[in-house]
Amino acid sequence: MKTLAAAVMSFAILASPAAMAQEKWPAKTIKLIVPYAPGGYTDLTGRITARFLEKDLGQTVVVENKPGAGGIVGTDLVAKSPADGYTFCVCSVGAVSVAPVAQTTQYNPLKDLAPISIVSTIPQTVIVNPKLPIKTIPELIAYAKANPGKLTYGSSGAGGLMHYSVQLFDTRTGTKMVHVPFKGGAPATAAVVAGEVDISFTNMTDALPQMEAGTVRGIAVTSGKRSPFAPNLPTVEETGVKDFSVESWNGIIAPPGTPKPIIDRMSAALKKMAEDPEVKEALAKIGATPVFTTPEEYQAAIAKEVAQWTDLLKEIKTTKN
């Protein structure tokens, strides 16, 4: 019996995540879960990341789109995935830092996710259907106030950054626009093109090609500074809306409990990715900027954002009431 018990104990130790981390990793295909529909900023960032990781890690990396609920569905899937180093999330600020504050989620971003690194940042672009008589933020505010409850805006889903950036805008400007959720930024942008919704605060990735084609009109960016990818667009703050700055990011996050050697190896790969010329060029084409943070820096950034959005959402709720 003692021999059997010892054998069982040895097997348990060998099968544990810590023991697995001592084996050669990766030994099989890695999945990057994208919590949004194909074609948008997060999806494109995920595919750029997958291509680089395949070269650096020497293993196949596949992207799986799991859209729904403003990114919550895919993020929750990763939070509940095995911590074996073969499933990661290409997560975004909306599902990680905003949604858990705005509504009930099955995961706590500060406890149930293992951040590795932010990989890119991008401003949102305020776009309108060109048939509307709106060419500036002041004109948007005036039109919305003259048509309360009639101007519609598309987002990547309820509870996401695209949703709450407009909620914050409404709070700051005294406007009241109607939310229409989609399964990603790309579908929301397409809805503006088709005239299904009037406006969107969409990622620049989705806005740039449509602005160039003239199918939407870009009127501002939401970041604190103008974007080099659309330098003629003013920031929302420049137009007179005080205390308004919103920027999106994508980052790689693992399930909680993922062994530290795997986290460290992935972190090292992502550090190299941020300096890779091909990656920089690919991200620039979609209006994004490469970034690297350590796991500790990423965790601290999420904690800071959660605190900020907790205060902002209280302000939004108070203003609405």
N, C-alpha and C positions, 0 to 999 in steps of 0.2 A: 504493500500500500504506500509506503514511504517513497518507493521508487516511482510508482505511478504519479503520486502527488508532485514529486520533483519534476517529472517529465511534463506534466500539465503546466506547472509554474514556468518552466523554461519556454514552452510554446507560447504562453501568454506574453512573456517578455519579448520574445522574438516578433510577435505579431503586433506589438504596440507601435503607435506612431513614432515614438522616440527611436525604437529599434529600426523601424523602416527608414528613418532618416539617415541611418548609418549605411544603408545600402546605396547602390548607384542610383542617383535620381537625375533626370527622369528616365524611367525604363519603359514607358508606354505613352500613348497619346495624351496630351494635355488639352483640357477644354477651357475656353474663355467664354463665359456666359455674358451675353449682351442683353440687358433688360429692356431693350427697345426694339422697334421694328427695323428692318434692314434699310440702309441708305442714308441714315442720319449721322450726326456728329459722333455719337458713341459707337455706332456700328463701324464707321470708317476708321475711327481710332483703334477699335478692337482688331480690325483686319491689318492695319499697319503694325500694331504691336505683335500680332500673331506671326507675321512674316519675319520680323526681327528675331523673336524668341526662337523660332525654328532654327535659324542659323546659329544663334548663340548657344542654345541648349542641345542642339543636335537631335531634336525629337519633333514629331509632328504636333502641331498646335492647331486646333480647329475652333472656329467661332460658332456658337449656337445662340440664336436669337430667341429670347423668352420674354416677349413684351407683355405689358399689362399693368394697370393701376399706377401709371406714372413711374414705372421702373421698380415698383415694390415687389412684384411677382418674381422677377429674376433675381433681385437682391436677396429676397427671402430664401429662394432656392439654394443660393450659394451659402447662406448662413447655416443652412441645415444639411449641407453636403458633407461627405466624409473628409476629415482633415488629413488627407493622404498626399496632398501636393499635386493632384491631377484635376482639380476644379478651382477656377478662379473667376472673379467677377470683374468685368470692365464697368465699374460703378460710376455713378455721377452724383453731383451735389444734391439734386432733388430728392432722390430715394434714400440718401444716406444722412443728410444734415437737415432737410426740411420736412419730409413726410413723417418721420417718427415724432416730430414735435407737433405737426399739424393734425395728425390723426393717430389712431391705434394701429401699430404694426406688430408683427410677431417677433420682430428682432429689435434689440437695443443696439444702436450703432456704436456705442462706447463699450459694449460687452460682448456682443455676438458677431463681430466682424474683426478680421485681422488685417488692418491696412498695411500695404507694402510701399507703394509710392504713387503720388500723383504723376501722370505721364503727359498731360497736356491741359492747357487752359484756353478758353475762348469767350469772347463777349457775346451777349445776345444782341440781336439787331431788331429794331422795331420796324416791321414791314406792314404795308397796307395794300389793299387791292387798288390798282391804279385808276379804277373807275370812281373811287371816292375823291371828294374835293379836299384831300388832306395831304399837305406836303411838308409840314413841320409839326413838332410836338405841340406848340401853342394851338395850332389848327386842330390837332387831334383832341386836345382838351376841350376846346370850344365846341367842336362837333359833338363830342360825347355828352357834354353838358346840355347841349340843345336837343339831344336825342337820348334822354336817360333810359337805360335798360334796353336799348335797341342795337347798339354797336356790339358785335360779337367778336370774340377772340378765340383762336385755337391754341391748344397746348399739347404737350406729350402725355397728359393724363392728370387727373385730379391729385393734388398733393405734391406735384413736381415743381421744379424751379420755374418752368415756363408759366405754370398756373399762378404761383404765388408772387412772381415778379410783377404780374399785372395787378394782382390784389394789392401789392405794396404801392404800385403806381396809382391805383384808384384812391388809396388812403392818402397819399401825398398830394393828390390833385383835386380831390372831391368829385371824381367821375364815378360812373357805375356802368361797367361793361359786363356782357353776358358770356360766361365760360362755356366752351364746347371742347370736351376732351377727345384726344385721339390716342393712338398707340405708340406715338413717337413724334419727334420734331419734324421729320420729313413729311409724314402724312398731314401734319398741321400746316406746314408751309404750302403743300399742294392744295390744301383747302382754301388758302388765301388766293392762290393762283386761279382756282376754279370759281371763286366767288361764293364758296360755301360758308366762309366766315370773312369778316371784314379785315381783321388785323391779327398779328401774332408777334409776340416777343420771342423770336426763334433764334436758334444758334446760327452764328455767321456761316457755318458750313452749309446749312440749308438755304440761307438767304443769298449768298454771293452769286451762284449761277442764275438764280431767278432775277436778281437785280440787273445782272449783265444782260439777260435776255429781255428785260423790260416787262416781265410778267408780274412783278411786284414792285412797289416803290419803297426803298429804304429811307427812313427819315431820321434815325438816330441809333446810337449804340448805348448799351446799358452800363458799360464799364466805367471806371473812374477816369480813364484817359482814352483818347481817340485810338482807334485800331489802325495799325499800319496797313491792314488789308482793305480798309475802306476809309482813308484819311479825310475824305470830304464830309463824312457824316459826323455831326456833333454828338457829344455825349448828352444823355438826358439831363444831367445836371447843368450842362452849359446852357440849355434852353430855358433854365429858370426853375426846374424842379429840384428843390433842396433835399439833401440827404438821400439821394437815390444812386446806388451803385450795386450792380448785380453782375457777377461773372460766373461762368460755369467751368467745371473741371471734369476730367475723366481720370480715374485711378484704378490701379490693380489691387484687389482685396481678396484675401483668402478666407476660408472657413475658420472659425475659432479653434484653437488647439493645433493648428498646422505646425509641425516641428520647426524649431528655429533654424536648423541648417538649411531647410528648404526655403524659408523666408529670406535668409541671408543670400542664398544663391540667386533667387529671383530678384532680390534687391540689386545685387551686383549687375545682373543682366540689364535691368531697367536703367541703371546709372549709365551704362554704356550706350543704351538706346537713346538717351536724351542728347548725347553728343554725336550721334551717327548722322553724317551728311544726308544720306538717303531718307532717313526718317524725318529730319528737319525739312527737307524739300517736300516730302509727301504731306506733312502736317501743314506746311505753309499753303499748299494748294487748296486746303479746306478751311483756311483762315484760322488755324490753331497754332499755338506756341508750345514747343516741347518743354517739359518740366521734370525735375527729379527731386524727390524728398526721401529722407530716411523713413522707416516705419514709425519711428518715434515722432518725427516732425509731422507726418501725415495724421497720426492719432491726435496730436495736439491741435492741428488745424481743424479736424472734425469737431473736437470738443469746443473750440472757439466758435465755430459756425453754429453748432447746436445752441449755444448760449445766445448768440446774436439773433437767430431766427425765433427762439423762444420769446425774446423781447419784442421783435417785430410783429410776430403773430398776435401777441397780446394787444399791441397797438392797433393792428388791423381789426381785431375782434371788437375792441373798445370803440373804434371809429364807426364800425358798422352798426353797433348797438346805439 
